[in-house]
Amino acid sequence: MPTRGFTPESEPAHAGTSAMHRDTLLPNGLRVVTAELPQMASVAVGVWVGVGGRHEPTALGGISHFIEHLLFKGTRRRTAGQISEAVEGVGGYLNAFTDEEHTCFYARAHRDRFPVLLDVLLDMFLDPRLDRVEIDKERAVILDELAMYRDQPADLVHDVLNAIQFPGDALGRPVIGSRATLRALGRADFTRYLRTHYVSGATVIAVAGSIPHEEVVRRVSRLARRFRPGPRPAVPPARPVRGKPIVKLRTQKNQQTNFALGVRAASRHDPRRAALRLLNVILGENMSSRLFQVVREENGLTYNIQSSLTAWEDTGDIVISAGLDGSELERTLKLIVGEMNRLREHAPSRAEVRRARDYVLGQFDLSLEHTEHHMMWLGEQWVNFGELMPPAEIRRRITAVTPAEIRSAARDFLAPRLRSLALVSPRKHDRGLLEIISA
């Protein structure tokens, strides 16, 4: 079993990053990755599978998220109640999430409880009952969850945006699925999907805490033969970028107008990713950003405005979103477009870049102070890149970004032809909005 490891160099002397990172590839293709944190009282364990909403054909939309729910509903050894009691009964925490390209089941407790956490998670992952009665119960729960999201304009507007940014693409569909697909999914669909997607080559076991790597490998190896062999399923490629701006309005009787203004951006493998990361901070990620200062602080147009950067296997996006009084929409959009264009026309100052860099690196260091966050970082690195980039290298890449590179990234990705605007609003028309975002 090939094993690799490294100790991060140039690390600050605090608990979170004084870790030894190691990984082992088991003979069946299952990957075990660990961060040994001897000073931490807790341990976090994650079972990651490189499968999410992008892998689903249209007819099976939402199946990955549905399976995430079902794995908590019982195994041949444990009922649903016994699953939660096994972790929560020792003071631990158990949860899961599904996104476009991954599903993760994770738990955290005192380091002495590591064997229990691993046993429960792998029991759920390898031996779910998929009882038909429980499937129908959980179907009702997820349909209720879907209705809840649709009743929240701040969430719904992002679904509207995705549909126009990624038309005809899995990225344009909600990860939770639709009412039609959720009602149609049956036990045979779940068993088939698990058999073909939840395979050893798609799975990573990530552990962060005061647990030796050898112990993690030994315990996982005992169950490795029960993982179905197979390679990680490929992600269907995203469709090409549309060459013109677009506006989509969803009229609803809300008090506020919620909008999301998005642009297609780079994949996680693109060499411009570090520049985009700093660009997003400067543009709108925090309260020091240009958009927050101009739109919120100087003009008082909204309680909160933010931009977010997401990168997938072969594409990405930057999304600016806010909720506000509908009468202020045009004025707000003009200010946002003005800041986008200013970044395209003029490189940010070195002082502004330094502040953005310090924010990113500070957030990164803080995230590694907690075992759960450290485990998340380990798992994301391996399922996204197939390797672990040393923290020192991440810092080097962020530190090396120049103002000119940020301006270049802005020219590449903030162009008017790439802009898409989604609205959930009581207004009944979108007159003049296309002209504003095209400026």
C-alpha positions as a printed Julia matrix, in Angstrom:
439×3 Matrix{Float64}:
   0.0    0.0     0.0
   1.86   3.14   -1.15
   1.91   5.83    1.52
   3.04   9.42    1.24
   3.33  12.22    3.74
   4.68  15.69    4.36
   4.91  18.2     7.15
   3.87  21.7     6.01
   6.75  24.14    5.89
   6.67  27.73    7.1
   3.6   27.05    9.19
   2.49  29.4    11.97
   2.91  27.85   15.4
  -0.75  27.29   16.26
  -2.77  24.13   16.73
  -4.55  23.97   13.42
  -1.69  23.77   10.96
   1.06  21.96   12.86
  -0.1   18.76   11.22
   1.51  15.83    9.49
  -0.47  15.06    6.35
  -0.28  11.53    4.97
  -2.14   9.48    2.41
  -2.34   5.8     1.52
  -3.83   4.21   -1.57
  -5.25   0.79   -0.73
  -4.99  -2.03   -3.31
  -8.65  -1.68   -4.32
  -8.29   2.04   -5.15
  -9.7    3.38   -1.88
  -7.8    6.43   -0.62
  -7.1    7.18    3.08
  -5.87  10.68    3.95
  -5.09  12.01    7.41
  -3.94  15.09    9.26
  -2.38  14.06   12.55
  -3.07  16.8    15.11
  -1.7   15.46   18.4
  -2.75  18.5    20.44
  -6.44  18.31   19.5
  -9.04  16.65   21.74
 -11.48  15.92   18.91
 -11.3   13.88   15.75
 -13.29  14.46   12.57
 -13.96  11.65   10.1
 -15.35  12.08    6.61
 -16.35   9.57    3.95
 -16.24  11.4     0.63
 -17.52  10.1    -2.68
 -16.85  12.0    -5.89
 -20.45  11.95   -7.07
 -23.05  14.71   -7.04
 -25.7   16.5    -9.03
 -23.55  16.81  -12.18
 -23.38  13.04  -12.57
 -27.15  12.59  -12.72
 -29.09  12.15  -15.94
 -32.13  14.41  -16.13
 -34.56  11.62  -15.2
 -32.62  10.92  -11.97
 -32.27  14.55  -10.89
 -31.81  14.73   -7.11
 -30.84  11.08   -6.61
 -27.46  11.86   -5.0
 -29.09  14.11   -2.41
 -31.88  11.57   -1.86
 -29.29   8.84   -1.22
 -27.54  11.13    1.25
 -30.78  11.19    3.26
 -31.42   7.48    2.93
 -28.08   6.42    4.35
 -29.2    7.83    7.7
 -32.37   5.71    7.69
 -30.84   2.45    8.88
 -28.49  -0.41    8.05
 -28.7   -4.14    8.68
 -26.94  -3.55   12.03
 -28.5   -0.27   13.13
 -31.84   1.49   12.99
 -31.97   5.2    12.18
 -32.23   5.92   15.9
 -29.23   3.73   16.7
 -27.13   5.52   14.05
 -27.69   8.91   15.65
 -27.44   7.56   19.2
 -24.1    5.88   18.48
 -22.54   9.28   17.72
 -24.64  11.78   19.65
 -24.76   9.45   22.65
 -21.02   9.96   23.12
 -21.22  13.74   22.65
 -20.5   13.67   18.94
 -21.93  15.28   15.82
 -23.09  13.55   12.63
 -24.06  15.14    9.31
 -23.75  15.01    5.52
 -24.02  17.2     2.44
 -24.36  16.86   -1.32
 -23.23  19.35   -3.93
 -22.69  19.34   -7.68
 -19.68  17.01   -7.69
 -19.39  15.43   -4.21
 -21.27  13.79   -1.38
 -19.77  13.68    2.12
 -20.83  11.88    5.31
 -18.97  13.07    8.38
 -18.82  12.92   12.16
 -16.87  14.54   14.96
 -16.33  13.54   18.59
 -13.63  13.07   21.21
 -10.6   11.31   19.76
 -11.24   8.28   21.98
 -14.45   7.73   20.0
 -12.72   7.44   16.63
 -13.45   3.68   16.23
 -17.17   4.32   16.77
 -17.29   7.21   14.32
 -15.54   5.25   11.59
 -17.67   2.16   12.19
 -20.95   4.1    12.01
 -20.0    6.02    8.87
 -18.77   2.96    7.0
 -21.79   0.95    8.12
 -24.05   3.64    6.65
 -21.99   3.86    3.48
 -21.57   0.13    2.82
 -24.76  -1.44    4.13
 -27.84   0.83    3.9
 -31.19  -0.96    4.15
 -33.05   1.24    1.64
 -36.35   0.17    3.13
 -39.28   1.06    0.85
 -41.35   2.5     3.71
 -38.44   4.72    4.76
 -37.88   5.76    1.14
 -41.45   7.04    0.91
 -41.15   8.83    4.25
 -37.94  10.53    3.19
 -39.43  11.42   -0.19
 -42.06  13.47    1.66
 -39.35  15.12    3.75
 -37.32  16.13    0.69
 -40.39  17.41   -1.16
 -41.07  19.58    1.88
 -37.45  20.75    1.82
 -37.84  21.65   -1.86
 -41.01  23.64   -1.13
 -39.19  25.46    1.68
 -36.41  26.57   -0.69
 -38.93  27.75   -3.28
 -40.6   29.87   -0.61
 -37.31  31.65    0.11
 -36.56  34.2    -2.65
 -32.92  34.54   -1.59
 -32.44  30.83   -2.37
 -34.78  30.6    -5.36
 -33.02  33.39   -7.24
 -29.84  31.28   -7.41
 -31.77  28.42   -9.01
 -33.15  30.86  -11.58
 -29.62  32.14  -12.26
 -28.16  28.64  -12.65
 -30.84  27.75  -15.18
 -29.85  30.65  -17.45
 -26.09  30.43  -16.87
 -26.01  26.68  -17.59
 -29.0   26.04  -19.9
 -29.59  22.37  -20.68
 -26.78  21.39  -18.31
 -26.82  19.51  -15.0
 -25.3   22.61  -13.37
 -28.48  24.43  -14.32
 -30.65  22.07  -12.27
 -31.08  22.19   -8.46
 -29.04  19.52   -6.66
 -32.17  18.65   -4.66
 -34.02  17.64   -7.84
 -37.56  18.49   -8.98
 -40.97  17.39   -7.78
 -41.3   15.17  -10.86
 -37.97  13.37  -10.47
 -38.3   13.0    -6.69
 -41.71  11.38   -7.06
 -40.46   8.99   -9.76
 -37.33   7.67   -7.99
 -37.67   4.12   -6.63
 -35.63   1.59   -4.72
 -34.21   0.03   -7.89
 -32.86   3.43   -8.97
 -31.07   3.87   -5.64
 -29.51   0.4    -5.57
 -28.34   0.73   -9.18
 -26.89   4.19   -8.59
 -25.06   3.09   -5.45
 -23.65   0.04   -7.21
 -22.25   2.04  -10.13
 -21.21   5.28   -8.4
 -20.33   4.53   -4.76
 -17.18   2.62   -5.7
 -13.69   2.4    -4.24
 -12.04   4.58   -6.87
 -14.49   7.4    -6.15
 -14.15   7.27   -2.36
 -11.8    9.04    0.05
 -11.68   8.48    3.82
 -10.44  11.71    5.45
  -9.51  11.95    9.14
  -8.17  14.92   11.12
  -7.23  14.67   14.78
  -4.96  12.96   17.26
  -5.08   9.59   15.5
  -2.0    7.97   13.93
  -2.23   7.44   10.2
  -1.34   3.78   10.62
  -4.32   3.2    12.89
  -6.71   4.79   10.39
  -5.32   2.68    7.55
  -5.48  -0.49    9.65
  -9.12   0.02   10.59
 -10.22   1.03    7.08
  -8.32  -1.9     5.54
 -10.43  -4.35    7.51
 -13.49  -3.22    5.55
 -11.84  -2.29    2.25
 -12.89  -5.53    0.54
 -16.54  -4.57    1.04
 -16.21  -1.52   -1.2
 -17.37  -2.16   -4.73
 -14.4   -1.81   -7.1
 -14.49   0.69   -9.9
 -13.17   4.04  -11.11
 -14.65   7.4   -10.25
 -17.44   8.35  -12.68
 -16.48  11.11  -15.11
 -18.13  14.52  -14.9
 -20.11  15.33  -18.07
 -18.51  18.46  -19.57
 -20.27  21.77  -19.14
 -21.76  23.32  -22.24
 -19.89  26.25  -23.85
 -20.26  29.76  -22.48
 -23.14  31.71  -24.0
 -21.86  34.74  -25.92
 -24.41  37.37  -24.85
 -25.94  38.74  -21.63
 -29.39  37.63  -20.48
 -32.04  38.63  -17.93
 -34.61  36.28  -16.37
 -37.44  37.49  -14.11
 -39.5   35.3   -11.79
 -42.5   37.35  -10.64
 -43.6   36.64   -7.06
 -45.5   38.58   -4.42
 -42.49  39.38   -2.25
 -41.8   42.52   -0.29
 -38.24  42.64   -1.61
 -36.58  42.18   -4.95
 -33.85  39.53   -4.82
 -31.3   39.44   -7.6
 -28.26  37.37   -8.55
 -25.86  38.68  -11.17
 -23.48  36.0   -12.4
 -20.64  35.42  -14.82
 -19.1   32.14  -15.93
 -15.58  31.8   -14.56
 -12.62  29.41  -14.42
 -12.42  25.79  -13.36
 -10.54  24.72  -10.24
  -7.62  23.66  -12.45
  -7.24  26.99  -14.26
  -3.95  28.82  -13.52
  -5.96  32.05  -13.07
  -7.76  30.63  -10.03
  -5.55  32.41   -7.47
  -6.07  35.76   -9.21
  -9.82  35.12   -9.31
  -9.82  34.31   -5.61
  -8.35  37.73   -4.79
 -10.55  39.45   -7.38
 -13.65  38.08   -5.66
 -12.48  39.34   -2.25
 -11.82  42.8    -3.64
 -15.13  42.85   -5.49
 -17.6   41.67   -2.86
 -16.68  38.79   -0.55
 -16.49  40.71    2.73
 -17.43  43.99    4.41
 -14.19  45.63    3.23
 -15.01  44.89   -0.4
 -15.82  47.49   -3.02
 -19.42  46.43   -3.46
 -20.19  46.4     0.26
 -18.65  49.82    0.73
 -20.24  51.45   -2.33
 -23.67  49.82   -2.31
 -24.26  49.37    1.4
 -22.1   51.83    3.3
 -22.01  54.82    0.97
 -25.5   54.56   -0.55
 -27.5   52.45    1.94
 -29.25  50.5    -0.81
 -29.27  47.07    0.85
 -28.59  45.48    4.21
 -26.12  43.05    2.69
 -24.47  42.42   -0.66
 -21.87  39.8    -1.45
 -20.09  37.98   -4.22
 -19.12  34.32   -4.2
 -16.66  32.34   -6.3
 -17.29  28.68   -7.16
 -15.0   26.42   -9.19
 -15.94  23.0   -10.56
 -14.02  20.43  -12.6
 -14.27  22.29  -15.92
 -16.0   25.61  -15.28
 -16.96  28.02  -12.5
 -18.83  31.2   -11.72
 -18.83  34.44   -9.77
 -22.23  35.48   -8.39
 -23.18  38.83   -6.86
 -26.43  38.73   -4.87
 -28.58  40.92   -2.64
 -32.13  41.67   -1.58
 -33.46  45.23   -1.67
 -36.39  47.54   -2.29
 -37.38  47.09   -5.93
 -37.34  50.84   -6.55
 -33.56  50.82   -5.98
 -32.78  47.95   -8.34
 -31.62  49.95  -11.37
 -29.46  52.25   -9.31
 -27.87  49.31   -7.5
 -27.15  47.41  -10.71
 -25.48  50.47  -12.23
 -23.19  50.74   -9.21
 -22.32  47.03   -9.42
 -21.61  47.18  -13.15
 -19.49  50.27  -12.53
 -17.32  48.39  -10.04
 -17.02  45.39  -12.36
 -15.9   47.64  -15.19
 -13.5   49.55  -12.96
 -11.71  46.29  -12.14
 -11.52  45.52  -15.86
 -10.1   48.94  -16.7
  -7.71  49.57  -13.81
  -5.56  47.23  -11.74
  -6.26  47.41   -7.99
  -3.67  49.1    -5.82
  -0.96  47.04   -4.17
  -2.4   47.96   -0.77
  -5.83  46.63   -1.8
  -4.27  43.43   -3.11
  -2.29  43.03    0.11
  -5.45  43.36    2.21
  -7.24  40.79    0.06
  -4.27  38.43    0.28
  -4.05  38.76    4.06
  -7.79  38.08    4.33
  -7.57  34.9     2.23
  -4.53  33.56    4.06
  -5.99  34.48    7.44
  -9.24  32.66    6.64
  -7.25  29.65    5.46
  -5.22  29.5     8.68
  -8.32  29.87   10.85
 -10.1   27.09    8.98
  -7.31  24.64    9.75
  -7.58  25.28   13.5
 -10.62  22.99   13.76
 -10.55  19.26   13.14
 -13.81  19.32   11.18
 -12.64  22.1     8.87
  -9.25  20.44    8.5
 -10.95  17.19    7.51
 -13.1   19.08    4.99
 -10.02  20.62    3.45
  -8.33  17.21    3.2
 -11.35  15.63    1.56
 -11.94  18.49   -0.89
  -8.29  18.48   -1.94
  -8.31  14.78   -2.72
 -11.67  14.5    -4.44
 -11.04  17.71   -6.41
  -7.39  17.32   -7.36
  -6.34  13.75   -6.58
  -3.54  15.07   -4.37
  -2.91  17.33   -1.41
  -1.26  20.65   -2.15
   0.93  21.66    0.81
  -0.41  24.72    2.67
   2.91  26.46    2.01
   2.34  26.1    -1.74
  -1.19  27.49   -1.45
   0.21  30.49    0.39
   2.93  30.94   -2.21
   0.44  31.0    -5.07
  -1.84  33.51   -3.35
   1.1   35.72   -2.37
   2.49  35.69   -5.91
  -0.63  37.22   -7.51
   0.0   40.72   -8.9
  -2.43  43.61   -9.44
  -1.96  43.19  -13.2
  -3.03  39.53  -12.99
  -6.19  40.49  -11.12
  -7.05  43.06  -13.78
  -6.37  40.47  -16.49
  -8.72  38.01  -14.77
 -11.37  40.74  -14.54
 -11.05  41.43  -18.26
 -11.42  37.72  -18.99
 -14.39  36.96  -16.74
 -16.29  40.16  -15.91
 -17.01  41.07  -19.54
 -20.58  42.24  -20.37
 -21.17  39.33  -22.78
 -20.73  36.85  -19.89
 -23.25  38.46  -17.52
 -26.53  36.84  -16.51
 -29.11  38.49  -14.25
 -31.82  36.59  -12.36
 -34.61  38.27  -10.4
 -37.27  37.07   -7.97
 -39.44  40.11   -7.55
 -42.98  41.5    -7.42
 -42.18  43.55  -10.54
 -43.8   42.38  -13.77
 -41.25  43.56  -16.34
 -37.49  43.63  -16.89
 -37.36  46.72  -19.12
 -34.0   48.43  -19.2
 -32.17  45.8   -17.15
 -30.41  44.14  -20.09
 -29.01  47.49  -21.14
 -27.68  48.12  -17.62
 -25.81  44.84  -17.28
 -24.5   45.14  -20.86
 -22.8   48.47  -20.2
